[in-house]
């Protein structure tokens, strides 16, 4: 049965506020978007998170400026709030008590010199291919609770404990706890695997840690606490990993978004964020999702791909790579297009490696994902609005600001709105050699997509004027797609030639022609030049760039 707790909030010289709360995740801070708002300068905007569960209460400090304390002891990371314990945040005192009717009745027992977590009685066995034993779930919860209690008792000066020291303390305490209960663990349950699972949940991302470490996995999708899917080699598969409950998923989401100044709660129930390695994260929670908190992580490779990797994986050919390098060196404006998950950002990273190290590069993104190898890079990241709907800094704002930063190259992670107009104007006014990505189903769809995005800027421009802007600004469109077998290929490299009447004209320079699918579901086909030669090929020699006519001849099919 879900317990109803009573929370008592007091302040020196002020009133005492008492309210009931039930199990859930409660953000605490001075900002109005928190579930528990403590408006005072001594409290950080996002100060801490309270996890209220049926069997315990846990608080996690969010690197607040003044710290979080339990009965006078500083909290580093997470700690259990004992029954009747006092939580101090800034000038506020918070006490939580379960009502008498919900308090478990004390059971007489002989005093034990060293308390040990009791093992739960075996429940009915779990069923189904992805079911997790309720007995294992109960054991993990009790060991985790014991871990938090011991760390709180043994922490001498938590505010000065470094992350690596804290991790070592967690591992040592877990080894002690499991050593005490090893003989009472159910048969078939390995203490070592149990130690790793609880360790990951205490200081990492829980059941996602192994998935993040698996280099064969490119995407992780959490649909509620008990459904975790991954993408491996372009195909989806369900894993046997699960979280304790939805509150555990919410705790992981909070752990991801808090360090980068983002938030997710009922007033802002979805968020884009990133992990330390740059992996893209999207989270959405109730009331917008009915299947529990959903978390999507698009992983980045630990070692950034190079053009040689792309040639080896048959994403493109050596001639196509040489042509793209020549376009970058000639300062041609390039748009990379494709559908969701087609690999546009990864391809943008690879193409950016052709940029000279002498150039000043400014990147603009919603969530910083690009990993450029050049030394002179300025990275700009957009900011979402606060709880009052203010303070948003859009991609368009950053594009206009970047033009005043003396960029040699401008890279916009993705154009999806009115910033397309500013991007086109920049390309047309001396900021050539720019790169961006656009969602589109073909190179020719890029034109209509850009037209729509320019109109989203609120400028009532005639269609011909917009098309003239597009055709004079963009030189090359590179279209990438994810095929039915999960592989990613550059389907077209096309040149935007100009206008014929009111219609933009394009010519395909390279293409991938699919010939079929083999017995294993692998796509068969080949890259080939179309025979068309770029209009700027004579310009290459004048700029000292090698660009051979031979690579465009159809007899060079690969």
N, C-alpha and C positions, 0 to 999 in steps of 0.2 A: 504494500500500500504506500502511495506517495505521501511523504510527510509534509506538513505545513509548518514552516519555521516562523519565528517572530524575530524581526530585526529592529534593534533599538539604536538610533543614531543620536548622539549628543555632541555638544560643543561647549567649551568653557564660557560661562555667562550666557548661554543660549537655551532655547527650549529643547526638550527631548521629543524626538519623532519616533513613533512606533508603528510598524506596519507588518502584515503577514506576507511571506513570500513562499513560493513552492520551488520544486526542483527546476533548475535551469542555469543559464549562463548570464551573469549580471556584470556589465561593464561599469566601472566606477571612475568618475573624474569630474573636472570642473566644467567641461563642455556640455551643452544641453543635449547632445545626442546620446549621452550615456543613460543606462537604465537607472543608475543611482547617481544623482547629480549632487556634488558637494561644491557649491560656488564659493571658492576662496583662493587667494593667491598662493596659499601653501599647498594646494592640490594641483597636480598636473592635468592637462586637458584630457588625456587618457592615462589614468594613474594605475589602475589595477583591474583585474577581472576576478569575480567571485564565481566559483563553480559549486552550486548547491545540488547535492545528490541525496538519494534516500538514506545512504549510510555514512556520509561524511560531508564536510564543507572544506573546500580547498581555495586558497587565494593565490594568484600569480601577479607579481609586480611587473609592470610594463616599463622597466627602466625609468621610473619616475624620478623627478629632480630631488624630492625630499624623502623618498623611500616609503616602504610599507612595513609595519611592525605588528607582531603578534605577542601580546603580553610583554612588551618592551624589547623583543628580539627582532632584529631586522630580517626581512624576507629576501632571499636571493632566489629568483625563479619562482618555484611553487612551494607551498607549505600547507599543512593541515591546520585548520582552525579548531582547537579542541573545544568540547562542549563548555559553554560559558566563558570561553576565551575572549579577550578584548583585542579588537583590530583597530590600530591607529593609523589614520591617513591624514597627514597634515595636522590641522587643529581639531579634527573630528575623531570621536571614539565610536566604534561600532561593536555591538554585542549581538550574538545570535543564539537563540535558544529554541529547541523543539518544544512544543506544548506538552504538558504532562500526559495528555491522553495519547500522544504519539511517541513518548519516550519508551524505549524498551525497558521492561521490568528487570531489575537486577536479579541475577541468579546466584545463589550461594555456591561458592567454590573455595577450595583451599588456596591460600596465597601461594603464588608462584614466584620464585626468585627472579626469573627472566621471562617476561611475557612473550608469547609466541603466537603468531597468527593461527587461528583455528582453521582446520580444513573443513570445507562444507561437506554435508552428507551427499552421496551420489544422487543426482536427479535422473529422470528418465533419459536414455541416450538420445543424442541428436540424430536427425535423419536428413537425407538429401545430400547431393554431391558437394555442396558448398556450406553445409551446416557446421557450426562450431559448438563443441560440447559446452552446455551450460555449466558443468562442473569446472572445466578449465577456465571459463569466464569468471566464475566466482573466486577461484584460487588467485587468478591474476589481480582481481580487484582488491582482495584482502592483502596480498603481498605488496601491492602498490601503495595501499593505505599505510601499511606498516613502514614502508620505505620513507614516506613523507614524514611520518611521526619521528622516526629515528634521526633523519637529517635535521629536522628542526631542533631536536634535543642536543645534537652534537655540533651544531653550527656555532662557532665561537665568535666570528666576526664576519657575518655573511656579506656585508657591504664590500668587503675587500677580497672576496673569493673570486678568482678568475674562472672563466668558463672551463678551461681544461682541468683545474683543481676540482670544480664542482662535479664534472663528469667522472673524475676518479673517485670522488666520495660516493657518488651514486653507485658506481660499479662495486666498490668495496662493501658498502652497506647491503647491496643485493646479494653478494656472495655470502655474507654472514647470515642473512635471513634464510636463504635457500639451504645453507649448510645446516641450519637448525631444523628445517622441516623436510629435508631430503628423504628421510626414511618413511615419512608419512605421505609422500606424493603418490598419486595413483600409478599403478604399473603402466609402463609404456610412455609415461611423460618424462622427458629428459629435462633435468634441471638446467642444463646449459642453454637449451632453446628457450626455456621459460625466462631465464635471466636476460637473454638478448631482447625478447619481446617487451618485457617490462622496462628495460633500460631505454629502448627506443621510444616508448610511450612517455617516459619521465623527462627525457632531455632532447628528444628528436621529434620526428613526425609519425611516430607509432608504426603501424603496419605498412606505411608508405616508404619507410627507409630502405628496405631491400629492393623495392620496385625502382626507387630513384637510383640505386647503385647498379641496377641491371642495365648494361649498355645496349642490350637488344630491345629495350622498351623505349618507345618514342613519346608515348602519351599515357597519362594515368587519369582515369575518370571514376570519381566516387559518387555513387547515387544513393545517398543515405548511408547509414552506418554499416549495413551488411551486404552491400553490393559494390564491389570494386572491379572495374574493368581496365584493361591495358590495351594499347596498340603495339603489336610486335610484327615487324616486317610488313607494315601496312594493313594488318588484319586485326580485328578486335577479338579479344578473348577474356573470359571471366576468370578472376583469380579466386583462391580460397581464403583470401585475407578479409578480415572484418575489424571494425572498431567495437568498443564496448557498447556504445549507444550514440545517439545523435549529439549528446552533449560533448562526447569525446571528439567528434568531428568538428563541432563549433570551437572547441579548445585549440585544435590544430590550425583552423582557419585564423583564429585570433593570433596565434603564435607566428603565423606567416605575415599577416598584414600590419601588425603593430610596429615592427621595427622600421618600416618605411613610411610611417605616418598615415596609413590608410585605416579605415574602420569599416566594420560590417555589423549592422544591428537591424532592428525592426524598421527604423526610420531610413536606413540606407542598406537595403537587404541584398545588394550585389556589389562586387568590387573586383577590380583588376589589380594584380600585384605581381611580384616576381620573387623568386628564391635567390639565395646568395650567388648561385652560379649563373643567374640570368634567366632561368627557366620561367616561362610565362604561366601565370596562375589566374584562374577565374573562379570566384566563389559566389554562390547564390543560396539564400536561406529563406525560411518561412518569413512572411506569408506568401512569397512568390513561388516557392516550390512546395509541392504537396507530397513529395516522396522523401522528405528529410533533406538536410543540408547537402548541397552538391558542390563538388570541388573538381576542377579540371586543371591538370598540370601538363603543359607541353614542354617536354624536356629539351634541354640543349646538350649537345655532345660535350663531353668533358674536354676533348681536344677539338678545336674548331676545324671544320672541313676546309680543304684546299681545293683548288681547281683540279689537281691531280686525282684527288679522291672522287670528284664528280666524273672525271673521265673513266676511272676504274669502275665506278658503279653504273656507267653508261647513262648518266643523266644528260650528257652532251658529248661531243667529239672534240678532238684536239683542234680541228679547224674552227669549230664554233667558239671554242675558248679563245683562240688567237684573235678571232674577229671581235669578240667582246672586249678583249684587252686593248685592241687598237681603238675601239670606240671610246673607251675610258680615257686613253692617252690623248685622243683627239678632242676631248672635252665635249663629246656628244651627250645630249640629255637622254637618259634611259629610263623607261618605265618597265617594271617587272610585274606581270599580271598572272592571275591564276585564281582558282577557287580556294575555299577554306581548306587548310591542311595540305596544300599542294607544295609547300616548301619555299614560298616567296621570300620570307625573311632569311632563311638559310642561304638561298641563292644570292640575296642582296649582300650578305656577309662575304660570300666568296668573290663576287664581282668587286666589292669594295677593296679587296686586296690588291687590285690593279692600280689603285690611286697612288700617286707619287707621295713619298714621305715628306717632300718639301711643301705640300699643300696644307693650308689651314682648313680643317673639316669640321663642320657643325652638323650634328645629328639631332633630330627632333622626333620624339616618340611619345605614345601614350604611356607605355611602360617600357623602360629602357631594356632593350634586348640585344641590340647590335654590339658586336665585339670586334672593333676595328684594331688592326695591328699597328697603325701609324702612330707616331709619337705626338703629333699636334692635332688632337681631337677635343672638341668641346661638346659635351653631351647635355642635351636639354630634355626635360621630361614634363609632360603636362600634369596639371593638378585638378582633381575633381572638386566640386563645390562642397562647402561645409554643410552642417545640419540646417543652417538658415538659408541655404541656396546661394551663398555668396563665396567669393574668393576663388572661383574657378579660373584656371589659366588653360586655355584651349590650344590645340595644335596651331590654329590660325594665329593666335596671339604670338606664339613662339616663332612661327615662320616670319611674321612681320618684324619681330625683334631681332631675329637672326640676321636679317638683311643689314642691320646696323652694326654687326659684329665683324665685318670685313671677312666673310667666308670666301675661300677659294672654291670649295665644294659644299653644296647643301644636300643633305640626305634626310628625307622625310620617311620615317618608318612605314607609314601607310597613309594615303590620302583617302578620306572617306566623307568629307564634307566641304564646307566653304573654303577651307585652306587650299583647295585645288586652284582657285582663282589666283591666290597670292603666289602659289608655287609656279603657275604658268607665267605670271608677270615677272617673277624673278628670273626664270629661264630666258625670258625675252629681253631682259634688261641687263645683260652682262654676267649673270650668274650661271654660265653654261657649265656643262659637266656635272649636272645635278642628277641624283638618283632618287627614285621613290617606288612604291608598290601600290597596286590597285587590284581590288577584287573584280574579276571579269572572267567570262567563259571563253573568250577568244580575243586575239589582238584587235579585231574590228569592234568588239564590244567595248574596248577601252575608250574609244571615242565617245560613244553614247554615255558611258558612265561618267566621263569627265565633264561632258556637257551638263548632265544632271547635277553634278557636284558644284559646278560653277554657278548654276542657278540657285543652289542652296545658300550661296553667299549673300543673297538678297539683292543682287544687282540685276536690274531689268535690261539685260543685254540682248540684242538680236542674235538669232542662232548663227548667222553667218559670221558675226564678229567673234563669237565664242570659238567657232571652228577655225577661224584664222589664227586666233591665239594658240589653239591646240596644235595645228599643223606647223606653225612657225617655231613653237617651243620644243616639241618632242621630236627626236630624231629616230629612236629605235625602241621597239616594243619586244620584250622577251616574255613569251608565254610558257608557263610551266603547268603541268597537270599531274595528278596522282592517278595512275591507271588502275585497272580492275585487280591486278595482282599485288597492289600496294606500292609498286615502284613509282618513282617520280622522274619524269622526263621533260626536257625542254621540247615542246611540241612545235613551236614556231619561233624564229627570230625574224622580225619584219621591220621594214623601214617605212616611216611615214613620209610620203613623197610631197604631198601638197594638196591643193584643192582643184577639182575639175568642176567648174560651176559652183554649186554649193556643197558638193560631196567631197569629203576627204578621201584621198587615194592612198593605198598601201601596196607594197610589194613584199612578198615572202622571200627571204633570202635562204633560210634553212628550214627544214621541217622533218618531223618524225612520222613515217608512214607505217601504221600498224597493219600487219599482214594476217594476223590470226592469234590463236591461243593454243598452246600445246596441251598435252594430256595432264600436266601438273598445274594447269591454270596460269602458266607464265605467258605474258604477252610477248608475241613475236613481231618483229618489225625492224626497220633500219632508218638511220638518219641519212638525209641526202640534201645537197644544195639544189635549189630550184632552177638555177641557171640565170636568175636575175642578179645584176651587179649593183651594189649600192651607188647612189649618185655622187657620194663624196669620196669615191675611191681615188680619184686624181688628187684630191686635197691631202691624202695621207702622205704622199711623198714630200709635198711641200712642208709638212709639219714634222718630217723625220720619222714617220711611223711606217713600218713595213706592212703592206697589205697586198697580197698577191691575187691576181685575177684567177689563178688556177683553183683556189679553194672554192670558187663559186661555180665551177663547171660540173654539170650533171654527171659526167663520166667518173667523177670522184666519189660516187656513192659508197657509203661505208656500211 
